[in-house]
Amino acid sequence: MLDETRGRITKDGIRIHEDADFAGMAKAGRVAAAILDAVAPLVVPGATTGEIDAFITAEVERHGVTSATVGYKGYQHASCISVNHVVCHGIPGSKVPGRTNDVLQAQDILNIDVTVIVDGWFGDTSRMYVAGTAKPFAQRLINVTHEALMRGIAAVKPGNTFGDIGHAIQSYVEANRMSVVRDFCGHGLGRVFHAPPNVLHYGRPGTGPVLEEGMFFTIEPMVNLGRPETKVLADDWTAITRDKSLSAQFEHSVGVTATGCEIFTLSPAGKFHPTQ
């Protein structure tokens, strides 16, 4: 059984992990990323989100690991699949909002989010996919969102603050005339799925808790082509943009190192960005 008391807790409630813990997080992150690599060929016009989730469920079983989302607060799927103007927590197999079914159409963009538990460690990652070829404005949204994530990650190093991460993301997104979702954020993780801190994707430089070596958390900006407001549908999971504008998201799990950070969820096949 894992010792959840290892490491210390900061005054902000953030766990500082030990050097040996990085290997466990890296192993979990690799499995999650490999599953998202494997699903890429299935994202085509005519596929259903239910079929994609069934494949992910089988991949979780094939790797001999555990899905963190099956049974989480009553959720019963191994992934969240969020299509077009769904911001996050889209339920596989359910109707795509505005449609009569869950069948992907040409030019759809979608985020697939997977979290697995490997030897007690949580690997959490999501990325964008395109069914066919994205429209130019959708492709630009994907590119800006990916770059925003990487700029946020570039701000991760001891002595910086979580406000520095949020500012790096927000300033880039808004310079491109898009908006950062405020209603959802990244989170601490490790031997638990969600823990302090809340990682906001907007903010002011120099504000918030100071980053320290050994902190583990996700950075997962959600970026809208329109306004930032969202609403959650009657299923209590699916969040959509209020103005029905397209939304995109990328997510990595990272750990703060002595000189910067380690990304635990890098794509083994180099497929993290759908067109790079």
Secondary structure, DSSP 8 states (H G I E B T S, - for coil): ---TT-SEE-TTS-EE--TTHHHHHHHHHHHHHHHHHHHGGG-STT-BHHHHHHHHHHHHHHTT-EESSTTGGG---S-EEEETTEEE---TTS--TTSSS-B--TT-EEEEEEEEEETTEEEEEEEEEESS---HHHHHHHHHHHHHHHHHHHT-STT-BHHHHHHHHHHHHHHTT-EE-SS--EEE-SSSSSEEEEE-SS--TT-SSB--TT-EEEE--EEESS-S-EEE-TTSS-EEETT---EEE-BEEEEE-SSSEEETT--TTS-SSTT-
